[in-house]
Amino acid sequence: MLEHGELSGPVNFTAPSSVSHADFTRILARVLRRPAMANVTAPLLRLVLGEMADELLLSGQRVHPAKLIASGYSFRHPELRRALKAVFNRARNPAAP
């Protein structure tokens, strides 16, 4: 945004595609080569956290980076699997690009 004056106002800095929590867990487990643990169910979360479970953990957000896409922004890692691989490879090898 600093280099492109045509972008102003609120801009969603998110990936171009969204995934569910279950998909995120499954993809993360695959990238880390670890088993995906069982998902915690909504009723269990509500039992433990009460009404806060819905506000904090169970309600999703559908955020889309429309302004970034319209401006021609190029995402380095538009897919979650590639993005996670890049993050964890960089964590293991900080000198990597």
C-alpha positions in Angstrom: 0.0 0.0 0.0 2.9 2.3 0.7 4.0 2.0 -3.0 0.6 2.1 -4.6 -1.4 5.3 -3.9 -4.5 3.9 -5.6 -5.0 1.6 -2.6 -6.7 3.5 0.2 -9.1 2.8 3.0 -9.6 -0.6 4.6 -7.8 -3.4 2.8 -8.2 -7.1 3.8 -4.7 -8.6 4.0 -5.8 -12.2 3.6 -5.1 -15.1 1.2 -7.2 -15.2 -1.9 -8.8 -18.5 -0.9 -10.4 -19.4 2.4 -10.4 -22.7 4.1 -12.4 -24.2 6.9 -10.8 -25.0 10.3 -11.1 -28.7 9.4 -9.3 -28.2 6.1 -6.6 -26.1 7.8 -6.0 -28.8 10.4 -5.8 -31.5 7.7 -3.4 -29.5 5.5 -1.2 -28.4 8.4 -0.9 -32.0 9.6 0.1 -33.1 6.1 2.7 -30.4 5.7 4.2 -31.3 9.1 3.9 -35.0 8.4 2.0 -35.5 11.6 -1.4 -37.0 12.4 -4.3 -34.7 12.5 -5.8 -34.9 15.9 -9.6 -35.2 16.3 -11.5 -32.0 16.0 -13.0 -30.6 19.1 -16.8 -30.5 18.7 -18.9 -27.4 19.1 -21.0 -28.8 22.0 -17.8 -29.6 23.9 -16.5 -26.1 23.4 -19.9 -24.6 24.5 -19.8 -26.8 27.6 -16.3 -25.6 28.5 -16.5 -22.0 27.4 -20.2 -21.2 27.4 -21.4 -18.4 25.2 -17.8 -17.3 24.6 -17.2 -20.4 22.5 -19.4 -19.0 19.7 -17.9 -15.6 19.8 -14.3 -16.7 20.1 -14.0 -20.0 18.2 -17.1 -21.1 16.4 -18.2 -18.2 14.2 -16.2 -17.9 11.0 -15.2 -14.9 9.0 -15.5 -14.8 5.3 -12.9 -12.2 4.4 -11.8 -11.7 0.8 -8.9 -9.4 -0.4 -11.0 -7.8 -3.1 -9.0 -4.6 -3.2 -5.6 -6.4 -3.4 -6.9 -8.6 -6.2 -8.4 -5.7 -8.1 -5.1 -3.8 -7.8 -3.2 -6.7 -9.5 -1.4 -7.8 -6.4 0.4 -11.0 -6.9 0.3 -13.5 -4.0 3.5 -15.4 -3.5 1.7 -18.4 -2.0 -2.0 -18.2 -2.8 -2.7 -21.7 -1.6 -2.5 -22.7 2.1 -0.4 -25.8 1.5 2.3 -23.9 -0.4 2.2 -21.1 2.2 2.6 -23.4 5.1 5.5 -25.2 3.4 7.2 -21.9 2.8 6.7 -20.8 6.4 8.0 -24.0 7.9 10.9 -24.3 5.5 12.0 -20.8 6.3 11.7 -21.6 10.1 14.1 -24.5 9.6 16.4 -22.5 7.2 16.3 -18.7 7.9 18.6 -18.0 5.0 16.1 -19.4 2.5 14.3 -16.8 0.3 
